[in-house]
């Protein structure tokens, strides 16, 4: 049964809005580091502001552990550039036509150029990472970038694989999405010289938050509205990506229903919720995925015990509350 959802909580990034504006300008300025013939391509993919969650986590971690510095701004820019690079590649693999309400790089210039554009953004991010005096920071950024790409490889490798398990799925999304969230929160604290226990706790918070965010995004692909989401939806199943709600659907399906779903998957055609609802308990699968994610959100908030009470700790809690609201919207869709 459809549920109503409460009004949205306060947007969690008000505390660092001015800092995010500085990061935003710096991200756009990165285009100038490239050859003039390439600058326009970089400028295009960096021009459209996303949610900037990764920069926000890095800045908030700095604010919560001693103060934000120029190094936190640099870290924020680096992590967002890695993220943008991964989106350029994602859109190629997904055949996505729009991203943040604009044509994707692949839609404008084709896959060949877009692959190289994503590679160039990765390289620029790692170039910036070498400027940190603490070599652990650079290594951690490189490791997170490696994990993002490795997670995408695993996801591509397991396309159309009905034997994919929930632990397999969680490992993939930890790598492709949550690794950057974890790096943002953990390294944002490390830059202020915090005890290792605090860095680990915020790293864990970021990992759990990033995992939940990907589960939300996977639910959104099934039930969301493209106009509101600002990107192409209904692509996961068409590309054989078995996400958490689909895995729950499979767990509850009969053998005959699984065979029907398998045939639909192998056609590689977009499937709407009406088709899925005709196979098994579609709404129940969304509910289970959302419930799983909300338990993980509680676990993420528990990691914040390492922080003293402050507006920044409250902002970390507000991010979890905001994500819970987004999950509730999926449940009510």
ZAMARGU-4260 file (C-alpha; in steps of 0.2 Angstrom, whole numbers, plus 5000, padded with zeros to 4 digits):
<rodrens>
0) 5000/5000/5000 | 5006/5017/4996 | 5012/5028/5011 | 5012/5046/5013 | 5029/5054/5019
5) 5032/5069/5030 | 5039/5085/5024 | 5058/5085/5020 | 5070/5089/5034 | 5081/5104/5033
10) 5094/5102/5019 | 5109/5097/5028 | 5123/5107/5019 | 5117/5125/5025 | 5131/5125/5037
15) 5144/5124/5024 | 5136/5133/5009 | 5149/5146/5008 | 5163/5133/5008 | 5154/5123/4994
20) 5153/5138/4983 | 5172/5140/4985 | 5173/5121/4980 | 5161/5124/4966 | 5172/5138/4958
25) 5188/5128/4960 | 5180/5113/4951 | 5175/5124/4937 | 5192/5131/4937 | 5200/5114/4934
30) 5196/5115/4915 | 5210/5128/4914 | 5223/5115/4918 | 5220/5106/4902 | 5225/5110/4884
35) 5214/5123/4876 | 5207/5110/4864 | 5201/5099/4878 | 5196/5113/4890 | 5178/5115/4883
40) 5174/5096/4886 | 5180/5097/4904 | 5171/5113/4907 | 5155/5105/4901 | 5155/5090/4912
45) 5160/5101/4927 | 5148/5115/4925 | 5132/5106/4931 | 5132/5106/4950 | 5126/5089/4957
50) 5123/5086/4976 | 5141/5088/4980 | 5139/5076/4994 | 5157/5070/4994 | 5164/5088/4996
55) 5151/5091/5009 | 5157/5076/5019 | 5175/5081/5018 | 5171/5099/5024 | 5160/5094/5038
60) 5173/5082/5044 | 5185/5096/5044 | 5173/5107/5054 | 5169/5094/5066 | 5187/5090/5070
65) 5196/5107/5072 | 5192/5118/5057 | 5191/5118/5038 | 5207/5123/5029 | 5213/5125/5011
70) 5218/5106/5011 | 5199/5102/5014 | 5195/5112/4999 | 5208/5103/4989 | 5202/5086/4995
75) 5184/5091/4991 | 5188/5096/4973 | 5198/5080/4970 | 5185/5068/4976 | 5172/5077/4966
80) 5182/5076/4950 | 5184/5057/4953 | 5166/5056/4955 | 5163/5066/4939 | 5175/5055/4930
85) 5165/5040/4935 | 5149/5047/4930 | 5156/5051/4912 | 5160/5032/4911 | 5144/5026/4919
90) 5134/5036/4906 | 5143/5027/4892 | 5140/5010/4899 | 5122/5014/4903 | 5118/5022/4887
95) 5111/5037/4897 | 5105/5052/4887 | 5104/5064/4901 | 5113/5069/4917 | 5107/5083/4928
100) 5095/5088/4915 | 5108/5090/4901 | 5114/5078/4887 | 5128/5067/4894 | 5145/5068/4887
105) 5143/5052/4877 | 5126/5059/4870 | 5135/5074/4864 | 5152/5068/4858 | 5151/5049/4857
110) 5158/5035/4868 | 5176/5036/4861 | 5179/5054/4866 | 5170/5052/4883 | 5180/5037/4888
115) 5196/5048/4886 | 5188/5063/4895 | 5184/5052/4910 | 5202/5046/4910 | 5208/5064/4909
120) 5198/5069/4924 | 5204/5054/4934 | 5222/5059/4930 | 5219/5077/4935 | 5212/5072/4952
125) 5227/5061/4956 | 5239/5075/4950 | 5231/5086/4963 | 5232/5073/4976 | 5251/5073/4975
130) 5251/5090/4983 | 5247/5084/5000 | 5262/5082/5012 | 5254/5067/5020 | 5257/5053/5007
135) 5244/5043/5016 | 5230/5055/5009 | 5236/5053/4991 | 5237/5034/4993 | 5220/5034/5000
140) 5213/5044/4986 | 5221/5033/4973 | 5214/5017/4982 | 5197/5024/4982 | 5198/5028/4964
145) 5204/5011/4961 | 5189/5004/4971 | 5177/5015/4961 | 5183/5007/4944 | 5185/4990/4952
150) 5167/4990/4958 | 5161/4995/4940 | 5171/4981/4933 | 5163/4968/4945 | 5145/4975/4941
155) 5148/4974/4923 | 5155/4956/4925 | 5140/4951/4935 | 5127/4958/4923 | 5112/4947/4920
160) 5118/4935/4934 | 5103/4928/4943 | 5115/4920/4955 | 5121/4937/4962 | 5119/4937/4981
165) 5115/4952/4992 | 5133/4951/5000 | 5140/4952/4982 | 5129/4967/4978 | 5134/4976/4994
170) 5153/4973/4990 | 5151/4980/4973 | 5142/4996/4979 | 5154/4998/4993 | 5168/4999/4980
175) 5159/5009/4966 | 5150/5022/4977 | 5154/5021/4996 | 5173/5021/4994 | 5173/5040/4990
180) 5160/5044/5004 | 5172/5035/5016 | 5187/5043/5010 | 5179/5060/5011 | 5174/5059/5029
185) 5189/5049/5035 | 5202/5060/5026 | 5193/5076/5030 | 5196/5071/5049 | 5214/5065/5046
190) 5219/5082/5038 | 5216/5089/5056 | 5227/5076/5064 | 5214/5067/5074 | 5216/5051/5083
195) 5215/5036/5072 | 5200/5030/5081 | 5190/5046/5075 | 5197/5044/5057 | 5191/5026/5057
200) 5174/5030/5064 | 5171/5044/5051 | 5177/5033/5037 | 5165/5020/5043 | 5151/5033/5044
205) 5155/5037/5026 | 5155/5019/5020 | 5138/5016/5027 | 5131/5032/5021 | 5137/5029/5004
210) 5131/5011/5004 | 5113/5018/5009 | 5114/5032/4995 | 5117/5019/4982 | 5103/5008/4988
215) 5092/5024/4987 | 5098/5027/4969 | 5094/5009/4964 | 5077/5011/4971 | 5075/5028/4962
220) 5079/5019/4946 | 5064/5009/4947 | 5051/5021/4955 | 5058/5038/4952 | 5053/5052/4940
225) 5065/5057/4927 | 5060/5075/4927 | 5063/5076/4945 | 5079/5065/4945 | 5087/5075/4931
230) 5094/5059/4923 | 5089/5044/4913 | 5080/5031/4923 | 5074/5013/4921 | 5091/5008/4914
235) 5098/4996/4927 | 5087/4981/4923 | 5089/4985/4904 | 5108/4983/4907 | 5106/4968/4917
240) 5111/4977/4934 | 5103/4967/4948 | 5101/4979/4962 | 5095/4976/4980 | 5076/4978/4977
245) 5077/4966/4962 | 5087/4954/4972 | 5073/4954/4985 | 5060/4952/4971 | 5070/4936/4965
250) 5071/4929/4983 | 5052/4930/4984 | 5048/4924/4967 | 5043/4907/4962 | 5053/4897/4949
255) 5041/4901/4936 | 5042/4919/4940 | 5061/4919/4940 | 5061/4911/4923 | 5049/4925/4917
260) 5060/4938/4924 | 5076/4930/4917 | 5068/4931/4900 | 5064/4949/4902 | 5081/4953/4907
265) 5090/4944/4893 | 5079/4954/4881 | 5089/4969/4887 | 5074/4981/4885 | 5068/4994/4898
270) 5055/4987/4910 | 5043/4998/4919 | 5035/4995/4936 | 5019/4988/4929 | 5029/4973/4921
275) 5038/4970/4937 | 5022/4970/4948 | 5015/4957/4936 | 5029/4945/4941 | 5031/4946/4960
280) 5029/4957/4975 | 5037/4972/4968 | 5031/4984/4982 | 5037/4972/4995 | 5054/4971/4987
285) 5056/4990/4987 | 5050/4990/5006 | 5063/4977/5010 | 5077/4987/5002 | 5072/5003/5010
290) 5071/4995/5027 | 5088/4987/5025 | 5095/5004/5021 | 5087/5013/5035 | 5094/5000/5048
295) 5111/5004/5040 | 5108/5023/5042 | 5105/5020/5061 | 5122/5011/5061 | 5130/5025/5052
300) 5123/5038/5065 | 5130/5027/5079 | 5148/5030/5072 | 5146/5049/5076 | 5148/5046/5095
305) 5166/5050/5092 | 5162/5068/5089 | 5159/5081/5102 | 5142/5090/5101 | 5143/5104/5088
310) 5133/5110/5073 | 5144/5099/5062 | 5139/5084/5072 | 5121/5089/5070 | 5124/5091/5051
315) 5131/5074/5050 | 5115/5068/5058 | 5105/5079/5047 | 5112/5070/5031 | 5106/5054/5038
320) 5089/5061/5041 | 5088/5068/5024 | 5093/5052/5016 | 5080/5043/5026 | 5067/5055/5019
325) 5072/5051/5001 | 5071/5033/5005 | 5053/5036/5012 | 5049/5044/4995 | 5054/5028/4986
330) 5043/5018/4998 | 5028/5030/4994 | 5031/5030/4976
</rodrens>
